[in-house]
Amino acid sequence: MNKQPILILLVFYGMGILVQDKFAFPDFLVYSFIAIGLLLVGFFLLFPKISFEKYKAVFLWIFFLSIGMLSHFLNSKN
């Protein structure tokens, strides 16, 4: 994630939109994904002394994937 970090996060955001469009997850599952993403980022921010450097990229990927799913879920018509 050193070369193009914003591009990679944008790709995962777009993948979240495509996943939500393709599978149309129900309400509770979308909110569960965003809660998991927020928890992962929260652990990274709240516990800086624990070495999360290996997993920082994965946490951000999951977070942006879930944000993409949530944004498409909130803006799509049923």
N, C-alpha and C positions, 0 to 999 in steps of 0.2 A: 504494500500500500504506500510505498515511498514515492513512486513516480507520478501518479495522477490520482491523488486521494479524492478530490472533489468529483472527478469523472466516475470513479468506481462507486462512490456513494450515490451519484445520480443514476447510474445503471441499476443499482439495487432498488432505488426508489421507483424507477420505471418497471422493474420486475415485480414489485409489489402491486403496482397498478394492473399489470397484465395478469398476475395470479388471481387477484380479486375479480377481474373481469371474466376470466376463464372459469373459475370454480364457484364464484358467488357464495362465499361463506356466510353463514347466519350471523346475527348480531353478536351473540355471546362469544363466538369464536374470533371475530375480528377484535373485539375488546380484550379478549384473552391474549391475542398476539401483541397488541399494543402494550398491555400490562407487562408481559414478559420482556419486551424490548425496553421499556422504561426501567424495569428492575435491573436488567443487565447493565444499562448505562448508569443507573443509580449506584450499583455496587462499585463500578469503576470510579465514580466520582467521590463516593463516601469513604472508600478504603484505599487511599493513594499509596499507603506503605506496602500493601500486598502487591506483589509483582503480577500485574495483569497485562504487561507489555505484549506477551505472546498472543493474548486473546483480545486485545483492544480492537483490532480490525474486525474480528468476527462479531464482537458486540455491536459495533457500529453498523455492520452489514445487516444484522438482524433488526436493529433499530430502524434503519432506513427502509428495509423491506416492510416492516410493520407500519411505518408512517405512510408509505405508498398505498398499502392496503386500506388503511383507515381513511385516507383522503379520497380514494376512489369510492369507498363504501358510503361516505357522507355525501358525495356529490353525484352519485348515480341514482337514476330513477328506478323505482321498483316496478 
